Amino acid sequence: MGEIGMPRLTDRRSLLIGIAGLAAAALSGCMTSSDAAPAAEPFTPASAAPVDQAIPAPSRTVAADTPTEQPPRPVPPTKQQIIAEFGARKPQEWGLQVRGVVNKSAAGHIALTFDACGGPGGAGCDQQLLSTLRKLNVPATLFVNERWIQTNPALTAELAHDPLFELANHGFLHRPLSVNGKSAYGIGGTADLGQVYDEVMGNQRVLQEITGHLPGFFRPGTAYYDEIAAAVTRRLGLLPVNFTINGDAGATFPPSTVAAEVGKSRGGDIVIAHFNKPGSGTAGGFAQALPRLLSQGATFAKLGAVLPL
């Protein structure tokens, strides 16, 4: 298989102006598993080799939702450079917890992350959920897919400028990230290194134009990687991130189950859920869980505050 024939992006200027038990049932909402995960690895974009030490925790503050200022990032390699650098490597791992993917932080805060996958049935926005986060002043990282952005350009710009949130890269075509075409939950992954590059960088360009800076975090459709694709993601200047707590199983859990799962969160956990499925149990579950966690002394932060780039 060759490279992805990347769909033509809509006019960028107009975009700115317009500005698991239930796993199988959750595929349309970029379903993942709730298995626990190992400690995080430091981000070393200049090298594909993993590092074993844990990411140091930042100073503890309540609701640490303001990331530290980051220096300018190096220019990422081209597609041809990626193919030349990684072409001889053969993947040995496939899943949610492969080498190079960060599943938790060493911080004392809980990091809430919400995916918006786009595509049929996945292009909505759960305003009730966002309203709860705003009411409680709970920060979150929003992983948005290019398909969702194209359907919601003005909303994307609004979220990008809301200091309570940060936007992250959820891929271009919402595909599992593979160098040899592996699938997850029946969804075909990227077939080669060229497609891995397109899946990451296609959406990176769109998000840069909307936010004014390059996103630092990536999660693929279905959250599945092989370790070579994860290394490529790091080489391109993004940290591949997954989770320790599956909050809503692709927005299929009822509110009570969402509340129970999210209520298990502790400092250092990264929670995954979805904000593209209004009418699901996600909003109701978070509305129950977050006040309880706050009353117990839990603090929350965006990924940019707990995972240094």
Secondary structure by P-SEA (a helix, b strand, c coil): cccccccccccaaaaaaaccccccccccccccccccccccccccccccccccccccccccccccccccccccccccccaaaaaaacccccccccccccccccccccccbbbbbbbbbccccccccaaaaaaaaaaabbbbbbbbcaaaaaacaaaaaaaaacccbbbbbcccccccccccccccccccccccaaaaaaacaaaaaaaaaaacccccbbbcccccccaaaaaaaaaacbbbbbbcccccccccccaaaaaaaaaaccccbbbbbbccccccaaaaaaaacaaaaaaabbbbbcccccccc
